[in-house]
């Protein structure tokens, strides 16, 4: 799903490494208040943990109802890292639709390592 390219950073005097991965992104709409709701594997570890997670979700929904409905576009980005692990993360693209013609696009992920000065 994603190939890594090892590129040495050639800018100025900074010694660093730049890695580029190619992956896929799925773009969709999400209600803005749903961004506040998170479920982790620990939330499903026991009935009590699950009830506490449901309480957090309920509180988040009630808190955000007063704001009114709002939508934002989210890209779910997937790629395979250098060790073969699947990596998934999300990017908030904002309230306007991105300028692409389809909901599935390629994504370039660049990671650069450098020393702080």
C-alpha positions, 0 to 999 in steps of 0.5 A: 500500500505504501512504499518508503523512499529514503531521501537525504535532506539537501537543504542548507546546513541541517543534517536530517533525513526525509522519508516519503510514503505513498498511501491512500486516503478516503475522504468523507463528511463528519458531524463536527461534534463527533470529532470529540467522541473517541472509543479505545480498545480499553473501553471494551475491556469490561462492562463497566469500562463500556458503560463509562465510555457510553457516558462520555459519549452521551455527555459529548453529544449533549454538550454539542447539541447546543452548538448546532449541526456542523460538518467538516471533511475528514481524510482517513489516511492509510499507509504501510511503514518501513517495518511493514506496520499498517498506519492509519490517521485522520486529517481534518480538511475543514468545512469546505469540500476538498478539490478532488473529484473522488472520495478515494485519492492517493496520499503522500506522507513525508516525515522529516527528522532534524535536530532542534537548534 
